[in-house]
Each structure stands twice: as structure tokens, then as C-alpha cells.
Amino acid sequence: MEELLNQYVSAFDQLEPEQIVRLYRLPCAIADADGVQTFTEQSKLVSKFRQNCMQLQQLGYQRAQYQVLSFEPLGNEQLLVNVAWRVDLANAAIEFRALYILHRLEQRWLIYSTNVYPGSFVSVE
């Protein structure tokens, strides 16, 4: 799970939508500022993240940080993970939380569902 989240941050740090999408399992669902969407085609998911990356670039994206707040196994191959995020931009920071359902496929965790909701970043440093 930590490896997946680190890869997720790295993909966003590079603003590379294709790398972000490689961390999702299709079909998938995302509920965020863009609304509730389901994706069955990789190209549609890439388009969504291409748009998100362009917006982040325009806002002066610097980096993202996360803190796992909790996780709960949903059987052997599924995991529910609650994460606090902080995204540093050129002149501001955005804090939010996300609830993920992860699926393990071929010994690798992938994101199946993302639900973004308001919340603050929690640092345990």
C-alpha cells in the first residue's frame, strides 16, 4: 500500500497522467471536485488526469504529501485506506482527505475507487 501511494505521489510530482492511470484498476470510480465518475476505458481516465495535471501545473504545483490515517483489510485482496493529503502550490496549499478501495492484482495494489472529501492534513512528524 505504501509503495502504491509513493508511486502515486511520484506520478503527480511529474504531472504525468499516464503514470497516474497505471496505478488504477479498470473499471474504477472517482468522486472528487470533478463530480462522480466511472471509467471503463483507459483513454477516458488519462483525459481526466491530463486535465487535472494541467490545472495543477497552472496553479504552480510543487509537491504532494500524504499521511495514512487508517486502513482496513476487506478480505485478502482488498483494502480500505483513508489518507490525508496536502498539495503545495506556488502561492497556497490544498488540504483534503481521500478514501480509497484498493485491489491487489498480481501481487500489486491498484486503486479501484477514490472518494475525495474535505479534511485537513495531519502530520505525524
Secondary structure, DSSP 8 states (H G I E B T S, - for coil): -HHHHHHHHHHHHTT-HHHHHTTEEEEEEEEETTEEEEE-SHHHHHHHHHHHHHHHHHTT--EEEEEEEEEEESSSSEEEEEEEEEEE-SS-EEEEEEEEEEEEETTEEEEEEEEEE--------
